[in-house]
Amino acid sequence: MKNNWPLWEVFIRSKNGLNHKHVGSLHAADAAMAIENARDVYTRRNEGVSIWVVESKYITASNPEDSDAFFDPANDKVYRHPTFYNLPDEVKHI
């Protein structure tokens, strides 16, 4: 019965060299079925070159309510930002 199938999160890479992005969720009996269903549902118009599926129960996320305290330690490490470095004009995407 479909109601007993686990929930899978679907990630699609639209072009080679780009990151996979979360596009949605679906229920499937196993990973192979999840890949096939994701292909049929999320790449009908050749939107992707790669599909990842992850069973939802294996994903752990930070709590949005704790974001200030969780990400605060990064704020005191300003040296990690390229604002202190002189970069040549040829260097892009930083």
DACOR-V649051 format. One record per residue. N is the residue number from 0. SS is DSSP state (H for helix, E for strand, L for the rest). Layout:
((N;SS) (N;SS))
This chain:
((0;L) (1;H) (2;H) (3;H) (4;L) (5;E) (6;E) (7;E) (8;E) (9;E) (10;E) (11;E) (12;E) (13;L) (14;L) (15;L) (16;L) (17;L) (18;L) (19;L) (20;E) (21;E) (22;E) (23;E) (24;E) (25;E) (26;E) (27;E) (28;L) (29;L) (30;H) (31;H) (32;H) (33;H) (34;H) (35;H) (36;H) (37;H) (38;H) (39;H) (40;H) (41;H) (42;L) (43;L) (44;L) (45;L) (46;L) (47;L) (48;L) (49;E) (50;E) (51;E) (52;E) (53;E) (54;E) (55;H) (56;H) (57;H) (58;L) (59;L) (60;L) (61;L) (62;L) (63;H) (64;H) (65;H) (66;H) (67;H) (68;H) (69;H) (70;H) (71;H) (72;H) (73;H) (74;H) (75;L) (76;L) (77;H) (78;H) (79;H) (80;L) (81;H) (82;H) (83;H) (84;L) (85;L) (86;L) (87;L) (88;L) (89;L) (90;L) (91;L) (92;L) (93;L))
